[in-house]
Amino acid sequence: MMRNPLAVYKSLREMGILGMNQRNAEFIQLYNPRKFFPLVDNKMLTKKLALQVGIGVPELYAVVEIEHQISQMHELLKQYPSFVIKPAHGSGGTGIVVIKGRRGENYLRSDGTIMTPDDLNFHVSNTLSGLYSLGGSSDAAMIEYCVEFDPLFQDVSYQGVPDIRVIVFLGYPVMAMVRLPTRQSSGKANLHQGAVGVGIDLHTGVTRSAVHLNQIAKIHPDTGAVVDGLVIPHWENLLVYCARCFELTGLGYIGVDIVLDKNKGPMMLEMNARPGLAIQIANQTGLLPRLEQIKRVAVEKRTPEERVRFTLDSIL
């Protein structure tokens, strides 16, 4: 029997669920001036800004911007046993290639497949043409340090690097989840491609409920390991990194993606001015009550550290 759409809507409102239309109209349009979007849509610019305020990021090895640089790329890459190639203006994890080693002259991807030098050339050429960029405009290919993820995630990740998504509103972290790569997501931490999203208790940094393909999950689909009860290290420092992104960008409603490197600690991967809403399913909690709470207190001027302390002590 079909449920009454009005009843469903009322139920979601009572749970404090933020929908896409409301997110767009009341938060992105109101709090994210479009003139600041390039600060997060251009990953090279994001990286530069982060370094200026002491936020750790994966080291940038090189940038390929024009076709004739592609033939010179392989000589440069000989000094790096592993690396990541990503479009500077990419979106949703498309166009990212993770190289974990070599097989003779060929490259070994994180999923175990082989890329020949010609394969890599073709991929980078496609990146420059804008195949993976926002709006299809011409792009650049960034070559950067390949994160070695924290051993905490050893049993709950398939091949790729997990990341932590934190929603920040007016400089206050309001909700967080860790995204765990799966075989279905081809080792990428992207929920739409099949990664697992695991909610994180904002006060303690401990994982709890999870979602996989919009269904509640308890274990990782590939490893069988339980995904709740993980204690995220450097939790308060990680939240301070995210809180600083408000001053960094001037954007009021953003998603900040952090990775935990086993040697370098927390590093920011990127920011998103249009963060998705599945984080609510992963946490089994609606965003709206927390956003309304922050609206009431954000009139008081606080440092990023003070905002994080508020989150840890007082967030709903």
ChimeraX commands (.cxc) that place a marker at each C-alpha (Angstrom):
marker #1 position 0.00,0.00,0.00 radius 0.5
marker #1 position 1.41,3.42,-0.99 radius 0.5
marker #1 position 2.06,5.84,1.81 radius 0.5
marker #1 position 0.46,9.26,1.68 radius 0.5
marker #1 position 3.15,11.62,0.24 radius 0.5
marker #1 position 2.02,14.35,2.64 radius 0.5
marker #1 position 2.46,11.99,5.59 radius 0.5
marker #1 position 5.92,11.03,4.39 radius 0.5
marker #1 position 6.87,14.71,4.05 radius 0.5
marker #1 position 5.53,15.46,7.53 radius 0.5
marker #1 position 7.48,12.54,8.99 radius 0.5
marker #1 position 10.73,13.72,7.39 radius 0.5
marker #1 position 10.16,17.25,8.69 radius 0.5
marker #1 position 9.57,15.91,12.19 radius 0.5
marker #1 position 12.87,14.03,11.96 radius 0.5
marker #1 position 14.64,17.25,10.97 radius 0.5
marker #1 position 15.68,15.92,7.55 radius 0.5
marker #1 position 17.09,18.55,5.21 radius 0.5
marker #1 position 15.91,18.03,1.62 radius 0.5
marker #1 position 17.70,19.07,-1.55 radius 0.5
marker #1 position 15.36,21.95,-2.45 radius 0.5
marker #1 position 15.56,23.41,1.03 radius 0.5
marker #1 position 19.33,22.93,1.11 radius 0.5
marker #1 position 19.68,24.81,-2.17 radius 0.5
marker #1 position 17.29,27.66,-1.33 radius 0.5
marker #1 position 17.94,28.25,2.37 radius 0.5
marker #1 position 21.58,27.34,2.77 radius 0.5
marker #1 position 23.59,27.23,-0.46 radius 0.5
marker #1 position 21.98,30.29,-2.06 radius 0.5
marker #1 position 21.86,32.30,1.16 radius 0.5
marker #1 position 25.23,31.44,2.65 radius 0.5
marker #1 position 27.45,30.57,-0.33 radius 0.5
marker #1 position 28.19,33.65,-2.49 radius 0.5
marker #1 position 28.89,32.41,-6.00 radius 0.5
marker #1 position 31.94,34.64,-6.31 radius 0.5
marker #1 position 33.66,32.35,-3.78 radius 0.5
marker #1 position 32.86,29.06,-5.57 radius 0.5
marker #1 position 36.17,29.07,-7.53 radius 0.5
marker #1 position 38.01,28.78,-4.20 radius 0.5
marker #1 position 36.63,25.26,-3.76 radius 0.5
marker #1 position 35.95,24.24,-7.37 radius 0.5
marker #1 position 39.64,24.70,-8.27 radius 0.5
marker #1 position 41.59,22.11,-6.27 radius 0.5
marker #1 position 44.93,23.80,-6.94 radius 0.5
marker #1 position 43.65,27.07,-5.50 radius 0.5
marker #1 position 42.10,25.23,-2.53 radius 0.5
marker #1 position 45.44,23.56,-1.80 radius 0.5
marker #1 position 47.31,26.88,-1.94 radius 0.5
marker #1 position 44.86,28.60,0.41 radius 0.5
marker #1 position 44.96,25.71,2.89 radius 0.5
marker #1 position 48.75,25.81,3.12 radius 0.5
marker #1 position 48.63,29.55,3.83 radius 0.5
marker #1 position 46.63,28.95,7.03 radius 0.5
marker #1 position 48.48,25.84,8.18 radius 0.5
marker #1 position 46.05,23.17,7.01 radius 0.5
marker #1 position 47.89,20.07,5.84 radius 0.5
marker #1 position 47.26,18.85,2.28 radius 0.5
marker #1 position 48.79,16.10,0.09 radius 0.5
marker #1 position 52.00,17.37,-1.49 radius 0.5
marker #1 position 51.63,18.56,-5.08 radius 0.5
marker #1 position 54.30,16.96,-7.27 radius 0.5
marker #1 position 53.45,18.53,-10.61 radius 0.5
marker #1 position 50.69,20.03,-12.75 radius 0.5
marker #1 position 50.10,19.13,-16.40 radius 0.5
marker #1 position 48.35,22.01,-18.12 radius 0.5
marker #1 position 49.06,21.63,-21.85 radius 0.5
marker #1 position 49.36,18.66,-24.19 radius 0.5
marker #1 position 53.08,18.85,-24.89 radius 0.5
marker #1 position 53.83,18.44,-21.15 radius 0.5
marker #1 position 52.33,14.94,-21.21 radius 0.5
marker #1 position 55.37,13.41,-22.94 radius 0.5
marker #1 position 57.64,14.85,-20.20 radius 0.5
marker #1 position 55.47,13.53,-17.39 radius 0.5
marker #1 position 56.88,9.99,-17.20 radius 0.5
marker #1 position 60.45,11.11,-16.55 radius 0.5
marker #1 position 59.23,13.16,-13.60 radius 0.5
marker #1 position 57.14,10.28,-12.22 radius 0.5
marker #1 position 60.14,7.92,-12.00 radius 0.5
marker #1 position 61.06,9.40,-8.61 radius 0.5
marker #1 position 57.66,8.62,-7.08 radius 0.5
marker #1 position 56.74,4.98,-6.31 radius 0.5
marker #1 position 53.10,5.97,-5.88 radius 0.5
marker #1 position 51.02,9.02,-6.78 radius 0.5
marker #1 position 47.54,10.26,-7.60 radius 0.5
marker #1 position 46.41,12.05,-10.76 radius 0.5
marker #1 position 43.24,14.12,-10.48 radius 0.5
marker #1 position 41.49,16.84,-12.49 radius 0.5
marker #1 position 41.90,20.29,-10.93 radius 0.5
marker #1 position 38.20,21.03,-11.52 radius 0.5
marker #1 position 36.83,17.52,-11.11 radius 0.5
marker #1 position 33.65,16.56,-9.30 radius 0.5
marker #1 position 32.31,13.43,-7.62 radius 0.5
marker #1 position 35.60,11.54,-7.74 radius 0.5
marker #1 position 35.57,11.17,-11.53 radius 0.5
marker #1 position 38.87,11.21,-13.38 radius 0.5
marker #1 position 41.00,10.26,-10.36 radius 0.5
marker #1 position 43.70,7.63,-10.97 radius 0.5
marker #1 position 45.61,6.16,-8.04 radius 0.5
marker #1 position 48.96,4.55,-8.87 radius 0.5
marker #1 position 50.43,2.29,-6.17 radius 0.5
marker #1 position 53.48,0.87,-7.96 radius 0.5
marker #1 position 55.14,-0.28,-11.18 radius 0.5
marker #1 position 55.29,-3.36,-13.36 radius 0.5
marker #1 position 58.30,-2.68,-15.55 radius 0.5
marker #1 position 57.48,0.43,-17.59 radius 0.5
marker #1 position 53.79,0.12,-16.75 radius 0.5
marker #1 position 51.84,1.54,-13.82 radius 0.5
marker #1 position 49.95,-0.51,-11.22 radius 0.5
marker #1 position 46.63,1.00,-10.14 radius 0.5
marker #1 position 45.18,0.67,-6.65 radius 0.5
marker #1 position 42.61,-1.85,-7.93 radius 0.5
marker #1 position 45.37,-4.10,-9.29 radius 0.5
marker #1 position 44.90,-3.27,-12.96 radius 0.5
marker #1 position 47.73,-2.16,-15.21 radius 0.5
marker #1 position 48.03,1.15,-17.07 radius 0.5
marker #1 position 50.59,1.45,-19.86 radius 0.5
marker #1 position 52.32,4.81,-20.40 radius 0.5
marker #1 position 50.04,5.29,-23.42 radius 0.5
marker #1 position 46.98,4.59,-21.23 radius 0.5
marker #1 position 48.12,7.23,-18.76 radius 0.5
marker #1 position 48.84,9.69,-21.57 radius 0.5
marker #1 position 45.34,9.17,-22.93 radius 0.5
marker #1 position 43.78,9.67,-19.51 radius 0.5
marker #1 position 45.68,12.89,-18.86 radius 0.5
marker #1 position 44.82,14.16,-22.36 radius 0.5
marker #1 position 41.13,13.52,-21.64 radius 0.5
marker #1 position 41.52,15.39,-18.35 radius 0.5
marker #1 position 42.98,18.43,-20.12 radius 0.5
marker #1 position 40.12,18.40,-22.62 radius 0.5
marker #1 position 37.62,18.73,-19.75 radius 0.5
marker #1 position 36.14,15.24,-19.79 radius 0.5
marker #1 position 35.98,15.14,-15.97 radius 0.5
marker #1 position 35.66,18.84,-15.14 radius 0.5
marker #1 position 32.68,20.79,-13.88 radius 0.5
marker #1 position 30.81,22.06,-16.95 radius 0.5
marker #1 position 33.16,20.29,-19.36 radius 0.5
marker #1 position 35.58,23.21,-19.59 radius 0.5
marker #1 position 39.30,22.68,-20.27 radius 0.5
marker #1 position 41.21,21.52,-17.21 radius 0.5
marker #1 position 44.60,20.68,-15.72 radius 0.5
marker #1 position 45.87,17.38,-14.27 radius 0.5
marker #1 position 47.31,17.50,-10.75 radius 0.5
marker #1 position 49.88,14.89,-9.71 radius 0.5
marker #1 position 50.18,14.59,-5.95 radius 0.5
marker #1 position 51.21,12.48,-2.97 radius 0.5
marker #1 position 49.32,9.21,-2.57 radius 0.5
marker #1 position 47.90,9.01,0.94 radius 0.5
marker #1 position 48.82,5.99,3.06 radius 0.5
marker #1 position 45.67,5.60,5.11 radius 0.5
marker #1 position 45.67,5.14,8.88 radius 0.5
marker #1 position 45.80,1.46,9.99 radius 0.5
marker #1 position 42.50,2.09,11.79 radius 0.5
marker #1 position 40.76,1.53,8.44 radius 0.5
marker #1 position 42.71,-1.58,7.40 radius 0.5
marker #1 position 39.78,-3.98,7.85 radius 0.5
marker #1 position 36.97,-1.70,6.67 radius 0.5
marker #1 position 38.24,-0.44,3.33 radius 0.5
marker #1 position 38.61,-2.04,-0.09 radius 0.5
marker #1 position 41.84,-0.92,-1.83 radius 0.5
marker #1 position 41.18,2.82,-1.84 radius 0.5
marker #1 position 41.65,5.54,0.78 radius 0.5
marker #1 position 38.76,6.31,3.18 radius 0.5
marker #1 position 37.95,9.95,3.78 radius 0.5
marker #1 position 36.00,11.88,6.37 radius 0.5
marker #1 position 33.29,14.30,5.23 radius 0.5
marker #1 position 32.40,17.07,7.68 radius 0.5
marker #1 position 29.53,19.50,7.08 radius 0.5
marker #1 position 30.51,22.98,8.31 radius 0.5
marker #1 position 27.90,25.70,8.76 radius 0.5
marker #1 position 29.04,29.25,9.51 radius 0.5
marker #1 position 32.33,27.82,10.74 radius 0.5
marker #1 position 30.79,25.19,13.05 radius 0.5
marker #1 position 31.15,21.46,12.29 radius 0.5
marker #1 position 27.59,20.07,12.45 radius 0.5
marker #1 position 27.74,16.50,11.10 radius 0.5
marker #1 position 30.39,14.01,10.00 radius 0.5
marker #1 position 30.81,10.62,8.39 radius 0.5
marker #1 position 33.63,8.44,7.12 radius 0.5
marker #1 position 33.33,7.09,3.57 radius 0.5
marker #1 position 34.77,3.63,3.06 radius 0.5
marker #1 position 35.73,2.44,-0.44 radius 0.5
marker #1 position 34.30,-0.85,-1.70 radius 0.5
marker #1 position 34.81,-3.18,-4.63 radius 0.5
marker #1 position 31.66,-1.73,-6.18 radius 0.5
marker #1 position 33.01,1.84,-5.87 radius 0.5
marker #1 position 36.29,0.72,-7.50 radius 0.5
marker #1 position 38.22,1.74,-4.41 radius 0.5
marker #1 position 36.80,5.29,-4.37 radius 0.5
marker #1 position 35.26,6.96,-1.33 radius 0.5
marker #1 position 32.14,7.99,-3.23 radius 0.5
marker #1 position 28.70,6.99,-1.90 radius 0.5
marker #1 position 27.00,7.30,-5.30 radius 0.5
marker #1 position 29.46,4.78,-6.72 radius 0.5
marker #1 position 28.89,2.30,-3.88 radius 0.5
marker #1 position 31.13,3.33,-0.98 radius 0.5
marker #1 position 29.87,2.86,2.59 radius 0.5
marker #1 position 29.02,5.99,4.59 radius 0.5
marker #1 position 29.47,5.59,8.34 radius 0.5
marker #1 position 28.10,8.22,10.71 radius 0.5
marker #1 position 30.45,9.66,13.33 radius 0.5
marker #1 position 29.36,10.82,16.78 radius 0.5
marker #1 position 30.35,14.48,16.65 radius 0.5
marker #1 position 31.11,14.65,20.38 radius 0.5
marker #1 position 33.41,11.62,20.60 radius 0.5
marker #1 position 34.72,10.88,17.10 radius 0.5
marker #1 position 33.44,7.28,17.30 radius 0.5
marker #1 position 31.70,5.69,14.30 radius 0.5
marker #1 position 28.17,4.38,14.69 radius 0.5
marker #1 position 25.41,3.77,12.10 radius 0.5
marker #1 position 26.18,3.24,8.41 radius 0.5
marker #1 position 24.57,3.36,4.98 radius 0.5
marker #1 position 25.39,1.45,1.80 radius 0.5
marker #1 position 23.44,2.18,-1.37 radius 0.5
marker #1 position 20.80,3.98,0.72 radius 0.5
marker #1 position 20.31,0.95,2.98 radius 0.5
marker #1 position 21.33,0.75,6.63 radius 0.5
marker #1 position 24.50,-1.35,6.99 radius 0.5
marker #1 position 26.40,-2.91,9.89 radius 0.5
marker #1 position 29.41,-4.45,8.12 radius 0.5
marker #1 position 31.65,-3.67,5.18 radius 0.5
marker #1 position 30.25,-5.54,2.13 radius 0.5
marker #1 position 33.68,-6.80,1.00 radius 0.5
marker #1 position 35.64,-7.40,4.20 radius 0.5
marker #1 position 32.78,-8.39,6.50 radius 0.5
marker #1 position 34.25,-6.23,9.26 radius 0.5
marker #1 position 31.96,-4.30,11.61 radius 0.5
marker #1 position 32.08,-0.59,10.77 radius 0.5
marker #1 position 30.82,0.96,14.00 radius 0.5
marker #1 position 32.87,1.56,17.14 radius 0.5
marker #1 position 35.96,2.92,15.36 radius 0.5
marker #1 position 37.65,5.76,17.26 radius 0.5
marker #1 position 38.81,8.44,14.81 radius 0.5
marker #1 position 42.25,9.74,15.91 radius 0.5
marker #1 position 43.11,13.46,16.06 radius 0.5
marker #1 position 39.38,14.15,16.23 radius 0.5
marker #1 position 39.40,17.65,17.76 radius 0.5
marker #1 position 42.32,18.78,15.56 radius 0.5
marker #1 position 40.50,17.42,12.52 radius 0.5
marker #1 position 37.41,19.46,13.38 radius 0.5
marker #1 position 39.51,22.61,13.85 radius 0.5
marker #1 position 40.91,22.10,10.33 radius 0.5
marker #1 position 37.35,21.97,9.04 radius 0.5
marker #1 position 36.20,24.99,11.07 radius 0.5
marker #1 position 39.03,27.11,9.61 radius 0.5
marker #1 position 37.64,26.55,6.13 radius 0.5
marker #1 position 34.91,29.12,6.85 radius 0.5
marker #1 position 37.43,31.96,7.06 radius 0.5
marker #1 position 39.44,30.36,4.27 radius 0.5
marker #1 position 36.62,30.49,1.70 radius 0.5
marker #1 position 33.88,32.84,2.91 radius 0.5
marker #1 position 31.40,30.03,2.21 radius 0.5
marker #1 position 28.88,29.40,4.97 radius 0.5
marker #1 position 27.66,25.91,4.06 radius 0.5
marker #1 position 30.35,23.47,2.89 radius 0.5
marker #1 position 31.51,19.89,3.01 radius 0.5
marker #1 position 35.17,19.41,3.95 radius 0.5
marker #1 position 36.90,16.15,3.02 radius 0.5
marker #1 position 39.76,15.00,5.26 radius 0.5
marker #1 position 42.02,11.96,4.99 radius 0.5
marker #1 position 44.06,10.42,7.80 radius 0.5
marker #1 position 47.57,9.54,6.70 radius 0.5
marker #1 position 49.40,7.04,8.89 radius 0.5
marker #1 position 52.54,9.19,8.83 radius 0.5
marker #1 position 51.29,12.75,8.31 radius 0.5
marker #1 position 48.01,12.76,10.26 radius 0.5
marker #1 position 44.93,14.69,9.04 radius 0.5
marker #1 position 45.14,16.28,5.60 radius 0.5
marker #1 position 42.45,18.12,3.67 radius 0.5
marker #1 position 41.64,16.69,0.27 radius 0.5
marker #1 position 39.08,19.22,-0.94 radius 0.5
marker #1 position 36.00,21.27,-0.11 radius 0.5
marker #1 position 32.55,21.15,-1.65 radius 0.5
marker #1 position 30.14,24.08,-1.89 radius 0.5
marker #1 position 27.23,21.72,-2.67 radius 0.5
marker #1 position 27.67,18.81,-0.24 radius 0.5
marker #1 position 25.25,15.90,-0.55 radius 0.5
marker #1 position 22.64,14.90,1.99 radius 0.5
marker #1 position 23.25,11.16,2.44 radius 0.5
marker #1 position 25.28,12.04,5.52 radius 0.5
marker #1 position 21.92,12.27,7.31 radius 0.5
marker #1 position 21.13,8.64,6.48 radius 0.5
marker #1 position 24.57,7.55,7.64 radius 0.5
marker #1 position 23.99,9.31,10.98 radius 0.5
marker #1 position 20.26,8.47,11.13 radius 0.5
marker #1 position 19.84,12.10,12.17 radius 0.5
marker #1 position 18.51,15.17,10.39 radius 0.5
marker #1 position 20.66,18.23,9.77 radius 0.5
marker #1 position 17.97,20.88,10.28 radius 0.5
marker #1 position 17.92,21.03,14.10 radius 0.5
marker #1 position 21.70,21.45,14.17 radius 0.5
marker #1 position 21.68,24.11,11.47 radius 0.5
marker #1 position 18.96,26.05,13.30 radius 0.5
marker #1 position 20.97,25.78,16.52 radius 0.5
marker #1 position 24.01,27.28,14.81 radius 0.5
marker #1 position 21.95,30.13,13.34 radius 0.5
marker #1 position 21.12,31.18,16.91 radius 0.5
marker #1 position 24.71,31.20,18.19 radius 0.5
marker #1 position 26.69,32.25,15.10 radius 0.5
marker #1 position 26.08,35.95,15.86 radius 0.5
marker #1 position 28.78,35.62,18.53 radius 0.5
marker #1 position 32.31,35.99,17.16 radius 0.5
marker #1 position 34.42,32.93,17.96 radius 0.5
marker #1 position 37.73,31.51,16.83 radius 0.5
marker #1 position 37.77,28.16,14.98 radius 0.5
marker #1 position 38.94,26.47,18.20 radius 0.5
marker #1 position 36.09,28.04,20.17 radius 0.5
marker #1 position 33.56,26.98,17.55 radius 0.5
marker #1 position 34.80,23.40,17.71 radius 0.5
marker #1 position 34.60,23.47,21.51 radius 0.5
marker #1 position 30.98,24.60,21.18 radius 0.5
marker #1 position 30.33,21.69,18.82 radius 0.5
marker #1 position 31.90,19.19,21.18 radius 0.5
marker #1 position 30.07,20.55,24.23 radius 0.5
marker #1 position 26.72,21.74,22.94 radius 0.5
marker #1 position 25.70,20.53,19.49 radius 0.5
marker #1 position 22.36,18.66,19.45 radius 0.5
marker link #1:1,2 radius 0.2
marker link #1:2,3 radius 0.2
marker link #1:3,4 radius 0.2
marker link #1:4,5 radius 0.2
marker link #1:5,6 radius 0.2
marker link #1:6,7 radius 0.2
marker link #1:7,8 radius 0.2
marker link #1:8,9 radius 0.2
marker link #1:9,10 radius 0.2
marker link #1:10,11 radius 0.2
marker link #1:11,12 radius 0.2
marker link #1:12,13 radius 0.2
marker link #1:13,14 radius 0.2
marker link #1:14,15 radius 0.2
marker link #1:15,16 radius 0.2
marker link #1:16,17 radius 0.2
marker link #1:17,18 radius 0.2
marker link #1:18,19 radius 0.2
marker link #1:19,20 radius 0.2
marker link #1:20,21 radius 0.2
marker link #1:21,22 radius 0.2
marker link #1:22,23 radius 0.2
marker link #1:23,24 radius 0.2
marker link #1:24,25 radius 0.2
marker link #1:25,26 radius 0.2
marker link #1:26,27 radius 0.2
marker link #1:27,28 radius 0.2
marker link #1:28,29 radius 0.2
marker link #1:29,30 radius 0.2
marker link #1:30,31 radius 0.2
marker link #1:31,32 radius 0.2
marker link #1:32,33 radius 0.2
marker link #1:33,34 radius 0.2
marker link #1:34,35 radius 0.2
marker link #1:35,36 radius 0.2
marker link #1:36,37 radius 0.2
marker link #1:37,38 radius 0.2
marker link #1:38,39 radius 0.2
marker link #1:39,40 radius 0.2
marker link #1:40,41 radius 0.2
marker link #1:41,42 radius 0.2
marker link #1:42,43 radius 0.2
marker link #1:43,44 radius 0.2
marker link #1:44,45 radius 0.2
marker link #1:45,46 radius 0.2
marker link #1:46,47 radius 0.2
marker link #1:47,48 radius 0.2
marker link #1:48,49 radius 0.2
marker link #1:49,50 radius 0.2
marker link #1:50,51 radius 0.2
marker link #1:51,52 radius 0.2
marker link #1:52,53 radius 0.2
marker link #1:53,54 radius 0.2
marker link #1:54,55 radius 0.2
marker link #1:55,56 radius 0.2
marker link #1:56,57 radius 0.2
marker link #1:57,58 radius 0.2
marker link #1:58,59 radius 0.2
marker link #1:59,60 radius 0.2
marker link #1:60,61 radius 0.2
marker link #1:61,62 radius 0.2
marker link #1:62,63 radius 0.2
marker link #1:63,64 radius 0.2
marker link #1:64,65 radius 0.2
marker link #1:65,66 radius 0.2
marker link #1:66,67 radius 0.2
marker link #1:67,68 radius 0.2
marker link #1:68,69 radius 0.2
marker link #1:69,70 radius 0.2
marker link #1:70,71 radius 0.2
marker link #1:71,72 radius 0.2
marker link #1:72,73 radius 0.2
marker link #1:73,74 radius 0.2
marker link #1:74,75 radius 0.2
marker link #1:75,76 radius 0.2
marker link #1:76,77 radius 0.2
marker link #1:77,78 radius 0.2
marker link #1:78,79 radius 0.2
marker link #1:79,80 radius 0.2
marker link #1:80,81 radius 0.2
marker link #1:81,82 radius 0.2
marker link #1:82,83 radius 0.2
marker link #1:83,84 radius 0.2
marker link #1:84,85 radius 0.2
marker link #1:85,86 radius 0.2
marker link #1:86,87 radius 0.2
marker link #1:87,88 radius 0.2
marker link #1:88,89 radius 0.2
marker link #1:89,90 radius 0.2
marker link #1:90,91 radius 0.2
marker link #1:91,92 radius 0.2
marker link #1:92,93 radius 0.2
marker link #1:93,94 radius 0.2
marker link #1:94,95 radius 0.2
marker link #1:95,96 radius 0.2
marker link #1:96,97 radius 0.2
marker link #1:97,98 radius 0.2
marker link #1:98,99 radius 0.2
marker link #1:99,100 radius 0.2
marker link #1:100,101 radius 0.2
marker link #1:101,102 radius 0.2
marker link #1:102,103 radius 0.2
marker link #1:103,104 radius 0.2
marker link #1:104,105 radius 0.2
marker link #1:105,106 radius 0.2
marker link #1:106,107 radius 0.2
marker link #1:107,108 radius 0.2
marker link #1:108,109 radius 0.2
marker link #1:109,110 radius 0.2
marker link #1:110,111 radius 0.2
marker link #1:111,112 radius 0.2
marker link #1:112,113 radius 0.2
marker link #1:113,114 radius 0.2
marker link #1:114,115 radius 0.2
marker link #1:115,116 radius 0.2
marker link #1:116,117 radius 0.2
marker link #1:117,118 radius 0.2
marker link #1:118,119 radius 0.2
marker link #1:119,120 radius 0.2
marker link #1:120,121 radius 0.2
marker link #1:121,122 radius 0.2
marker link #1:122,123 radius 0.2
marker link #1:123,124 radius 0.2
marker link #1:124,125 radius 0.2
marker link #1:125,126 radius 0.2
marker link #1:126,127 radius 0.2
marker link #1:127,128 radius 0.2
marker link #1:128,129 radius 0.2
marker link #1:129,130 radius 0.2
marker link #1:130,131 radius 0.2
marker link #1:131,132 radius 0.2
marker link #1:132,133 radius 0.2
marker link #1:133,134 radius 0.2
marker link #1:134,135 radius 0.2
marker link #1:135,136 radius 0.2
marker link #1:136,137 radius 0.2
marker link #1:137,138 radius 0.2
marker link #1:138,139 radius 0.2
marker link #1:139,140 radius 0.2
marker link #1:140,141 radius 0.2
marker link #1:141,142 radius 0.2
marker link #1:142,143 radius 0.2
marker link #1:143,144 radius 0.2
marker link #1:144,145 radius 0.2
marker link #1:145,146 radius 0.2
marker link #1:146,147 radius 0.2
marker link #1:147,148 radius 0.2
marker link #1:148,149 radius 0.2
marker link #1:149,150 radius 0.2
marker link #1:150,151 radius 0.2
marker link #1:151,152 radius 0.2
marker link #1:152,153 radius 0.2
marker link #1:153,154 radius 0.2
marker link #1:154,155 radius 0.2
marker link #1:155,156 radius 0.2
marker link #1:156,157 radius 0.2
marker link #1:157,158 radius 0.2
marker link #1:158,159 radius 0.2
marker link #1:159,160 radius 0.2
marker link #1:160,161 radius 0.2
marker link #1:161,162 radius 0.2
marker link #1:162,163 radius 0.2
marker link #1:163,164 radius 0.2
marker link #1:164,165 radius 0.2
marker link #1:165,166 radius 0.2
marker link #1:166,167 radius 0.2
marker link #1:167,168 radius 0.2
marker link #1:168,169 radius 0.2
marker link #1:169,170 radius 0.2
marker link #1:170,171 radius 0.2
marker link #1:171,172 radius 0.2
marker link #1:172,173 radius 0.2
marker link #1:173,174 radius 0.2
marker link #1:174,175 radius 0.2
marker link #1:175,176 radius 0.2
marker link #1:176,177 radius 0.2
marker link #1:177,178 radius 0.2
marker link #1:178,179 radius 0.2
marker link #1:179,180 radius 0.2
marker link #1:180,181 radius 0.2
marker link #1:181,182 radius 0.2
marker link #1:182,183 radius 0.2
marker link #1:183,184 radius 0.2
marker link #1:184,185 radius 0.2
marker link #1:185,186 radius 0.2
marker link #1:186,187 radius 0.2
marker link #1:187,188 radius 0.2
marker link #1:188,189 radius 0.2
marker link #1:189,190 radius 0.2
marker link #1:190,191 radius 0.2
marker link #1:191,192 radius 0.2
marker link #1:192,193 radius 0.2
marker link #1:193,194 radius 0.2
marker link #1:194,195 radius 0.2
marker link #1:195,196 radius 0.2
marker link #1:196,197 radius 0.2
marker link #1:197,198 radius 0.2
marker link #1:198,199 radius 0.2
marker link #1:199,200 radius 0.2
marker link #1:200,201 radius 0.2
marker link #1:201,202 radius 0.2
marker link #1:202,203 radius 0.2
marker link #1:203,204 radius 0.2
marker link #1:204,205 radius 0.2
marker link #1:205,206 radius 0.2
marker link #1:206,207 radius 0.2
marker link #1:207,208 radius 0.2
marker link #1:208,209 radius 0.2
marker link #1:209,210 radius 0.2
marker link #1:210,211 radius 0.2
marker link #1:211,212 radius 0.2
marker link #1:212,213 radius 0.2
marker link #1:213,214 radius 0.2
marker link #1:214,215 radius 0.2
marker link #1:215,216 radius 0.2
marker link #1:216,217 radius 0.2
marker link #1:217,218 radius 0.2
marker link #1:218,219 radius 0.2
marker link #1:219,220 radius 0.2
marker link #1:220,221 radius 0.2
marker link #1:221,222 radius 0.2
marker link #1:222,223 radius 0.2
marker link #1:223,224 radius 0.2
marker link #1:224,225 radius 0.2
marker link #1:225,226 radius 0.2
marker link #1:226,227 radius 0.2
marker link #1:227,228 radius 0.2
marker link #1:228,229 radius 0.2
marker link #1:229,230 radius 0.2
marker link #1:230,231 radius 0.2
marker link #1:231,232 radius 0.2
marker link #1:232,233 radius 0.2
marker link #1:233,234 radius 0.2
marker link #1:234,235 radius 0.2
marker link #1:235,236 radius 0.2
marker link #1:236,237 radius 0.2
marker link #1:237,238 radius 0.2
marker link #1:238,239 radius 0.2
marker link #1:239,240 radius 0.2
marker link #1:240,241 radius 0.2
marker link #1:241,242 radius 0.2
marker link #1:242,243 radius 0.2
marker link #1:243,244 radius 0.2
marker link #1:244,245 radius 0.2
marker link #1:245,246 radius 0.2
marker link #1:246,247 radius 0.2
marker link #1:247,248 radius 0.2
marker link #1:248,249 radius 0.2
marker link #1:249,250 radius 0.2
marker link #1:250,251 radius 0.2
marker link #1:251,252 radius 0.2
marker link #1:252,253 radius 0.2
marker link #1:253,254 radius 0.2
marker link #1:254,255 radius 0.2
marker link #1:255,256 radius 0.2
marker link #1:256,257 radius 0.2
marker link #1:257,258 radius 0.2
marker link #1:258,259 radius 0.2
marker link #1:259,260 radius 0.2
marker link #1:260,261 radius 0.2
marker link #1:261,262 radius 0.2
marker link #1:262,263 radius 0.2
marker link #1:263,264 radius 0.2
marker link #1:264,265 radius 0.2
marker link #1:265,266 radius 0.2
marker link #1:266,267 radius 0.2
marker link #1:267,268 radius 0.2
marker link #1:268,269 radius 0.2
marker link #1:269,270 radius 0.2
marker link #1:270,271 radius 0.2
marker link #1:271,272 radius 0.2
marker link #1:272,273 radius 0.2
marker link #1:273,274 radius 0.2
marker link #1:274,275 radius 0.2
marker link #1:275,276 radius 0.2
marker link #1:276,277 radius 0.2
marker link #1:277,278 radius 0.2
marker link #1:278,279 radius 0.2
marker link #1:279,280 radius 0.2
marker link #1:280,281 radius 0.2
marker link #1:281,282 radius 0.2
marker link #1:282,283 radius 0.2
marker link #1:283,284 radius 0.2
marker link #1:284,285 radius 0.2
marker link #1:285,286 radius 0.2
marker link #1:286,287 radius 0.2
marker link #1:287,288 radius 0.2
marker link #1:288,289 radius 0.2
marker link #1:289,290 radius 0.2
marker link #1:290,291 radius 0.2
marker link #1:291,292 radius 0.2
marker link #1:292,293 radius 0.2
marker link #1:293,294 radius 0.2
marker link #1:294,295 radius 0.2
marker link #1:295,296 radius 0.2
marker link #1:296,297 radius 0.2
marker link #1:297,298 radius 0.2
marker link #1:298,299 radius 0.2
marker link #1:299,300 radius 0.2
marker link #1:300,301 radius 0.2
marker link #1:301,302 radius 0.2
marker link #1:302,303 radius 0.2
marker link #1:303,304 radius 0.2
marker link #1:304,305 radius 0.2
marker link #1:305,306 radius 0.2
marker link #1:306,307 radius 0.2
marker link #1:307,308 radius 0.2
marker link #1:308,309 radius 0.2
marker link #1:309,310 radius 0.2
marker link #1:310,311 radius 0.2
marker link #1:311,312 radius 0.2
marker link #1:312,313 radius 0.2
marker link #1:313,314 radius 0.2
marker link #1:314,315 radius 0.2
marker link #1:315,316 radius 0.2
view
